[in-house]
Amino acid sequence: MLNRGKGEIADVIRPLVDAQPGQLPHAPMEINSGAGSPPKANARAAPEATPDQPQLLGAIRTLSLRLPAPSPLLPFEDGHWRPSEQYRILRTKISQHPKQPHLIVVSSPAPGDGKSVSAINTAGALSLKSEGQVVLLDADFRKSSIHRQLGLPASPGLVDVLRGTCTLEEALVHIQEFPNLFVMSAGTPAGNPVELLDSAAWQGLCARLRSLFRYVVLDSPPVGAVADYDLIQAACDGVILVMRPDHTNRVLCQKALANLPAGKFLGVLLNCVPDWSPAKHAGTDYYYYSSDKVYSNNQRGAAG
């Protein structure tokens, strides 16, 4: 059963599941037991472009991730099969979506719902496919967190590119552990984020990113919290809304859903859901893998 909790969003989510068979799946977060190593910077030429992708100019920094332990981030290693499979399902839903979105906003009704973690993991899952490169942008200028969570430098970043104080290549970071993944931090704190996003520089950057990358995943402020979100989603193709059944406020959830453009709403991603009975289809099991066995959902206890 969904936890009603203080947010009481169960009645808001269930109609979406019943009415929209193509909606995005929930992605429960589990703990990543791997500790990251300190970042190592290397000047490296941009990876070779695919036939339909222009090559980035100049040199791009390559850094190693430095993740806290434990961490729910990038759970694609052995021992984290359940969240890994959920994010791969999410990736499949996106890649097979009839509208083929390229610029994807990850937002939420309120802070604390897990949008930044979900944006990181979504970009990571998309980058595991070799057919194109993916860039993760921290567009939440007022409460930026992606650089801190991944152990990357805070700047230069998106703000600096929009101000014209650095180039796109200088602001990008190539992730050593994920060859197809690039990250752009929010950058130098901006006193005027609305003006930066309501500019020709923002529109031009989005157009260039669209031509360079297969997917652009943007972490934005919560829906309706500030004008920044509206300017971000206006330049993008689709919106994923992240909710936590034990946290998201029901009223804010309903307002967020009402404010999403119908043509851009890709679906709801449920965060921190250990097990969700409506997601189980009659007569089927979810399978979890170890090095030598396959365990169904009702055998997870035996799997250790």
Disulfide bonds with the S-S distance in Angstrom:
none
